[in-house]
Amino acid sequence: MAEVPRRPLEIKGTLEIQPTDIADRLKKIEEKLEAAKGRAGDKDFWDKLQASGATGIVSSIILALVGFMLTGAISNSVQQRQMELASVEKMQSLISALSDPMIPEKDEDVDTTTLAAFGKPAVPAFTTFLGKDTPTSLRIADKGLHMVGSAHPSWVCVHLTSIVRNRSGLYSWRTFSHTLDLVGDINCQSSQAAVQDFKDSTATIDKLNAFVNTRATQKDFDDLRAQTESILERLNHAPKVSWWRGLKRFFHIISDDEVEEAG
């Protein structure tokens, strides 16, 4: 086979690169690099902390603190309950002695003061004396609740309010009279609505005698009526609870021992 002769191939044209093309490409590369750096810098402290593996340590510390606080709260609650039970046992002899209608006045004063020293656990005993409607029991209740109320007003006021609202016939008009005096003396702002309701419920002597276990005379009714209006006047003009104190009470973070001078 005959060999084909080789002929040179001639290509005509130009290779032209514009400087602007290179500049545009470099600019796009720089923008991509800057965007990548920006994404890396967007990580917050928590992301960095997780990346470092420190979150496990932090979680352990938090769990340990929570466990410590819960353990302390439970321990304090148990100790408080034990103290209350021990107080009840010690108060029984005092309550028994004060229940004796023939108790000497000197012993009455000493035992009342000693019982009041137990604080809140003694309040139910004193409110029981308040409902007995005898000169001795009313005197013991007045003195004891005044003493406890000076340190735990909110606790005492709750019990006084329950008496003022009672319409079951359990109490005498004298018990209501002594209770109203205590509400005014301790400045139970929380009892104000109950006192107003009592006033509305005793507009006449018949309405009063309908729910007391000892009938009141007209003079008793008039005196109690004037007393109720006087207590309402005292509560209305007493210092009101501040918005901050009210907020603390709403969330139940106020101290039980905080004086209720303004509410």
Beta strands, then each sheet from edge to edge (+ up, - down):
end
